[in-house]
Amino acid sequence: MLKKLSLFILPLLITLACSPQNAKRGQVTGWDRVDWILDQIHEPVFPDQSWNITDFGAVADGKTDCKTAFDKAIAECNLESGGTIIVPAGTYRINGPLHLKSNVHLYLEEGSKLEFSGEPKDFLPVVLTRWEGVEVYNYSPIIYAYEATNIAITGKGTIDGNAKVEFAGWIHKQKTDQLTLRQLGNDLAPVNERIFGQGHFLRPSLIQPFGCNNVLIDGVTIKDSPFWIIHPVYCENVIVRNVTVNSWNTNNDGCDPDGSSNVLIENCTFNTGDDGVAIKAGRDQDAWRVGRPTENVVIRNCNILSKCNGLCIGSEMSASVRHVFMENCTVDTALSTVYFKGNLDRGGRIEEVYIRNVKVNRAIGACIRFEPNYQGHRGNHFPPLFRNFVIENITCGIADNYGIFAQGHPESQLQNILFKDITINKARQAYYLKMAKNIRMDNVVINGETLPKIPALSPDNLQKLDMGW
């Protein structure tokens, strides 16, 4: 009985823990909060000293293994209180991961390329990471930092994860490990017993700062990632700026802030095999144990060319996501322009989300989509809460199926959503709204018709159009 009671109250405690921690923070609401967030974010500062990677034996011929040279440079830079490691033009073969340390700035000059081996054996031993929202010891991310302060990867060079060598093919082999890890997380198995790696098939992220403060990724081009591409986990003060991602493997989300706070993503191009930006906060019981929400995220001036969704929050959001702001972005073609998803055993909240000034060419599923029962209820019965959204000044050429799709659940009704100044030129069905409270529409025009300010909810029956279900 005690175990059942604790499982019932734990999601509630997590969501209560996500409430504002002081009066000042609580008083700053809506778009006014953006300036407050940006005031908290500062670029890392490095001492005015530098090292050239070639001085450590790196050879830019695309064949010589340069891992030892990079490891030595990172260690010396860290030991000497920090600075910049300069990577001149040329291709540097790296047979294994790079582990950045505090006060290390990796600067890739124009014409430089870090080409990783892509051989799984090179990315051992295992490190502590988070995979689909569950903590695990797994293959090292391609570029990794653990509990570091002041780290940066900048410049006009290229980072090639070389996933095509083997990692990309593991999508067809991962199911057993994926389900095993989820169960270990739900059972709250000790993390030091969740050892995967050799003999298992969980693909690593490409860039993952884990538990880091003051992170900057600026200007680089990224390609051929095994899994999620830029994945800050438990980080504070993160800037992802002027980055170009061209990576089309399965699950290649462009940027996944995960249990992280004060994150700025701006002036980026995400040409990806999955979501452009996907905001996470952990999965189920393991996320409740950790208790790290994602909050204070600003996404602006980005161009998204995605095989999946433009901006997605969830479905791993059990520790809650709040205070997310997206503006002045373009989405070419996506399943959904913006998509909010959880499921009925996940708990947590998605709340205080503000989106404006987004131009969309085509949404294959729905231009705007809410779904707290994504992929159905699996039995633990902890419905999430979605509330307080303002979505305004959206223009969309074509929505192949729904203009707006918002389906709550009797135990997880959508609450307080304002759609304002939205124009969708053509949609197969203008909207579908069910199990929702306080839904308002102000100047929403779909198929040339202005929708009522308080629209009628849809009947129980749902015609499932071709949205990728």
N, C-alpha and C positions, 0 to 999 in steps of 0.2 A: 504493500500500500504506500509506503514511504517513497519507494522508487517511482511509482506512478505519479505521486503528488509532486515530486521534484521535477519530473519531466514536464508536468503541466505548468509549473510556475516559472521554470527557467527561461522559456521564451519571453514571458512577461517581464521578468527582471532585466533581460537584455534590452528590450525596447525601452523600458523605463530608464535604463542607464544611458540611453542615447538622447535624453532630454537635455536642454541647454544647461551648462554647468555654472553659469554666472549670469547676473542681470544684464551686464553689458552685451554679452553674446546674444541673449534672448531678445533684447530690444532691437537688434538689427535684423530686419526681415525683408523678404522680397528681393527685388533687384538691388536694393540698397546694400544688401549683404556682400555683393561682389567686391566692392571697394574694401570692405572689411577683410574679406578673405585674402585679397591681393596684398594687403598690408602685412599679412602674416607670412607671406612667401618671399624669400630672398634667395638670390643666386648664391651658390657656394663661392667662397673667396679662397684663393690659393696664394701661397708665397710666390714672389717674383723670382723663381728659379726653374730651370728646365733641363731635361735630359733628352738626347736623341736616341731613339730605339736602336739605331745602327751601331751606336757605341757599345751596345751590349751583345753584339754579334748577330743581330737580325739581318737577314739577307732578303731583299725584295725581289726574289726570282720566281715566286709562286710554287717552289718545290722544296726549299730548305725549311725544315721545321723550326719555327721561331718561338715556340712556346717558352723554352728556357730563357731566352732573351727577354721576353715580356715579363715573365715571373720575376726575374732579377731586377728589371727596371721598376716594377711596381713595388717590390720590397724596399729598394733603395730610396725611392721617392717618399714612401711612407716613413722610413727610418729617419730621413732628413727633414721631417716636419712638413713634407708635401711640396707640390709644385706641378709642373706640366711635363708629361711624356709626349714628345713630338714624334709622330709617325709620318715620315716623308712619303712622296708618291712611290707607287710600286705595289706589288701583291705579296702579302706576307702569309705564308702557310702556317697555321697554328693547329697542332695535333692535340687538342684538348681545350678545356675551358680557361678563361681568364677570370681570376678572382681579384676584384679591385679592393683596395684598402683605403682607410681614411686619408683624406687630403690628397687624393690622387686624381689628376685631371688627364684623361687620355685624349689627345688632340690629333685627329686624323686630317692631314693636309689633303687638299684637292688632288685627286688622282691616286690616293692610297686606298688599299683594300685589305681588310682582314678576312682571309678565306679559311674557315675552320674545316677540320677534316671530315666531320659528319660521321665518323666511326664511333659507334656507341662505347666501345671499350676505352676510348680516349677520355670519356667523360665520367670516369670512375676515379676515386671512390665516391660513394654517395654523399650527398649533403642534405641538410634540413631544408625542405622546400614546402610549398603548398600546391597541391594538384587538384584542380576542380574544386577548390574550397576546403580540402582536407589536408592536414599536415602529414608529411611522409618524408622518409629518407629515400632519395631517388637519384637518378643520374643528375649530375650538375647541370644547371642552366649554362648556356654557351658563354655568356658573360654574367657573372654572379658577384654579389657583395653581401657580406653578412655583418649586420650591426655596425656598419661604417658610417662616418660622419664626413660630409663634404666630399662628394665624388661627382665626377662629370665625364661624359663622353661627348665631344663636340668636334666640329670641323665639317668639311665637305667630302669626306671619304665614305667608303662603303663597307658594310658589315654583311658578310655572306655566311649564313648558318649551314649551308650545304646539306640541308635535310634530305635532298634527293638521293644521297648516298645510301641511307638506310632508314633514318628516323621517320621520314614521311610515310613510309609503307607500313608503319606499326599501327596505323589507324585500323587495319584489318585484323590485328592481333591483340588489341588492348582490352577487349571486353571483360575477360576473366579478372584481370588485374584491376580494372576500373571498378567492378562490382565488389571485389574483395576489399579494396581500399575504402569504399563507401561504407561497407559493413563495419570495418575496423573503426571508422570515425563514429558511426552511430552507436557502437558498443563502448565508445570511449576507451579503446585499447591504449595502453601506454604508447606514446609516440615513438620511444626508442625501440619498440617492438615492430613498428611498421617499416620494415626494411625491404625495399624493392631494389631496383638496380639490375645487376647481371641476372639474366634468366627471366626478366620481366619486360613489359612493353609499354611503360608510361613515358610518353615523349616529354622532354624537358622544354621549358620556355627558352626564348633566345636571350633576352636581357631581363634579369631579375635582381633588383636590390631588395634584400630581405631584412626588415628591421632597421632601415637606414634613415638618417636625417640629412636634409639638404642635398638633393639629387638633381642634377641637370643633364638632360640629353638634348642636344641642340645641333641641327644642321645635317646630321648624317643620313645616309640612305641605307635601308635595311632590306635584305632579300632572303628568301628560302629558309624560313624559320620552321623548326620541327613542330611547334605548338604555339601557345600564346606568345606574342611577340615582345611587347614592352609590358612587364608585369611587376609593378611595385607592390610588395607585400609588407604590411605593417610599417609603412613608411610615413614620415612627416616631412612636409615641405618638398614637393616634387614639381619640377618643370620639365615638360616635354614640348619642345619648340622647334619649328622649322624642319621637322623630320619628314622624310619621304619613305613610305613603306610600300614595297612591291613584293608581296609574298602571298601565294594563292593556295597553299596546302590546306587541308581540312583543319578546322579549329584555329586558323591563323587570324585571331582577333588582333587589331592593330595595337590597342593600348587597353590594359585591364587593371586599373587601380583596384586594389584588393585589401580591405582592412586598412586603408590609408587615409590620411587627412591632409587638407590644404594642398590640393593638386591643381596645377595649371597646365592645360593642353591647348596649344595655340599654333596657328599657322602651319598645320601639318597636312600632308596628303596621305590618306590611307587607302591603298589599292590592295585589298585583302581578300582571302578566301573565306573569311567569316566576318563578324561584326567589325565595323570601323573602330568604335570605342565601346567597350563592354565593362560596366562598373559592377564590381563584385564585393561581397562581404562574407564569404564563407558558406559552408554547406552544413545544414542540419545540426545535429548534436555537437559535432566538433566545433562548429562556429560559435555555438552558445557557450561552450567551454572556454574558448579563447576570448570572446566578447569584444572584438575589434570592429566597430562600424566603419564604413567609408563615408566621409562627410567633407563638405566644403570643396567641391570640385567645380572648376570653371573650364568650359570647353568653348573655344571661339576661333573664328576665322579658319576653319578646317574644311578641306575638300575630301569627301568620302566617296570612293568607288568600291562598293562592297558586294560580295556574292551573297551576303546575308543581310544584316540590319545596319542602319546608320549608327544611331545611338541606342544601346541596349542597357537596361539595368536588370540584373539577375541572370539566370534564375538562382544562382548561388548568392543569396542576400540575407542569410539567416541572422546575422548580427546587425542588420539594418543599413540602409543607405538614405542619406538625407542631405539637403542643401546642395543640389546639383543645378548648375546653370549652363545652358548651351545657347549660343547666339552666333549669328552671322556666319552660318555654315551652308555648304551646298552638298547635296546628295544626288548622285547621278541615278543609278538604278539599285534598288535594294528590296529585300523582302518586305521590310517595314522601315519607314524613315526613323521613327522612334518606337521603342518596344519596351514595355515594362512587364516583367514576368517573375512569378514565384510559383510555389505549389502548396497544397494544403497540409503538408507535413514539414514545411520549411520554417515557419515562424518569421519573426522580424517585420520590419516596415520599410516601405519606400514612401518617402514623404518630403514635402517642400522641394518640388522640382519645377524649374522655370525654364521655358524654351521659347526663343523668339528669333525672328528673322532667318528663316531656313527656306532655301529654295530646293525643290525636288523635281527631278525629271520624271521618274517613274517609280512607283511602289508596286511590287508584284502582288503582295498580300494585302496589306493595309497601310495607308499613309501613317496613321497613328493607331497604336495597338496596346491595350491593357489586358493582361491575362494572369490573374493570381492563381489559377489552377492549371498552369502549364504542365503538359504531359500527365495530367491526372493525379488523383489522390492515392498515395501508396500506403496509408493506414495509420500514421502516427498522430494525425489529427491536430496539427498546430497551424491554423490558417494564418497567412500573413495579413498585413494591413497596408492598403494603398490609399493615401490621402494627400490632399493639398497640392494640386498641380495647376500651373498656369501655362497654357500653350497658345502662343499668339504669333501672328504675322507669318503664317506658313503658306507657301504657294506650291502647288503640285500639279504637274501636267496630267499624268494618268495614274490612277489607282486601279490596277487590274481587277481587284475584287472589292474591298471596302475602302471608303474614304476614312471613316473612323470606326474602329472595332473596340468596344469596351465591355467585357463580360466579367462581372464579379461573380460572387458565390453567396448563397444564403448566409454563410458564416464568415464571409470575407467580402462584404460589399465595398465597392469603390466609393470614395467619399471626396467631395469638394474638388471638382474639376471644372476649370474655366477654359473653354475654347474660344479664342477671340481673333477676328480678322484672318480667317482661314479661307483660302480659295483652292478648290480641287476641281480642275476643269472637267475631268471625266472619271467617273467611278461606276463600276458595275452595280454596286449597292452603296447608297450614300452613307449610311451608318447602321450600326447594330449596337444597341445599349441595353444591358440587362444587369439587374442586381447592383444598382448604383444609386447613391444619394447625392442630392445637390449638384447636379450636372447642369451647367449653364453654357449657352452658346450666344456669342455676340458677334454678329456679322460673319457667320459661317456660310459660305456659298459653295455648294457642291452640285455639279451638273447644271449650273446656271440658276439654281434655286436657293433662296435663303432659308436656312433651317430655323425652326422656332427656337426662341431663347431658352425655353424649358422643354426639351424634346420628350416625346412619349417614349417610355421604355419598350423594348422589343418583346414580342411574345416568347413563350417558353421554347418553342421549337426553333432550332438554329439550322439554317441551311449552310453547311460547311463548304464554302467556296474553296478554290484552290490556293490556300495560303501556306502550304507546306506542312499541314498537319500530317 
